[in-house]
């Protein structure tokens, strides 16, 4: 099923409006001159770690530990990510390096 031109224009407009709303709403609700509520400060300090944990669980949920390579490439890649992040404190470097190590292990070694 294809959309007509007007349906496509309306879809793009609604998506653009939703994106703009989610980008600007925090600045409107919590202006710089006003102190945000304590719960917002708490969520701002806790949610990055919660999301990281959620992504780790999601990424490793189907790791075959009883067959094949027994999850060894995943374990090595996770160790690379943790060690590089501990050493350099650079999230982009550690995640990119862990991804590259994992892909090289899966394609060339296991």
Number of C-alpha atoms within 10 A of each C-alpha: 3 6 9 9 9 9 11 12 12 12 13 12 12 12 12 12 12 11 11 11 12 11 11 10 11 10 10 10 10 13 11 9 6 8 9 12 9 9 9 11 11 10 11 11 11 11 11 11 11 12 11 11 12 11 12 12 11 10 11 13 9 9 16 13 10 8 8 10 14 12 15 17 19 22 14 15 22 20 13 19 23 16 14 18 16 12 10 10 12 12 14 11 14 22 18 12 16 22 17 13 19 21 15 14 16 14 9 8 10 10
